[in-house]
Amino acid sequence: MNTNIKGTGLQELYDALLRLANNKPERVEKGTRISFRTVALEAGKDPSLIRKDREIYAQLIADIEHYAAVQKEKSAKKNGQVTQLKARLAQLRNESERFEELWKAALARELFLLDQIDDYEQRWKKYTNVIDFVPNGSPVNH
């Protein structure tokens, strides 16, 4: 960036560009895309000012284009990361649902087997003369 600034309002425009690049604007919304217009608006200047005097603002224009490209690249990376995270989240949700279904199936199988064991115990008691010494529900002490 050019430190030798000449021209009216050029310092304010560079300050505005830096605020936008650092995502700390004062006049426009955070996350605003960097462009000639938004830099001028952030500086409180007429947006047509930059385009009219291209010779005076040539370095500023180059810097705006540079920072806009950097911002676009960061945004693309961020969007790619968000897409990857959303895909991972969907994958984990599917996996969680699958495990929940497996757990429910195992639980149903266990309940079925407990019911079957109870049924066999009831049948067994009919055909034997063995009597339980411990009443149902009492802990067995060994």
Long-range contacts (C-beta under 8 A, 24 or more apart in sequence): 1-59, 1-63, 2-59, 2-60, 2-63, 6-56, 7-53, 7-56, 7-57, 9-43, 9-45, 9-49, 10-56, 10-57, 10-60, 12-43, 12-44, 12-45, 13-39, 13-40, 13-43, 13-45, 13-50, 13-57, 13-60, 14-60, 14-63, 15-43, 16-40, 16-42, 16-43, 16-44, 17-42, 17-60, 17-63, 17-64, 17-67, 20-67, 21-67, 21-70, 21-71, 33-68, 33-71, 34-64, 34-67, 34-68, 34-71, 35-64, 35-68, 36-61, 36-64, 39-64
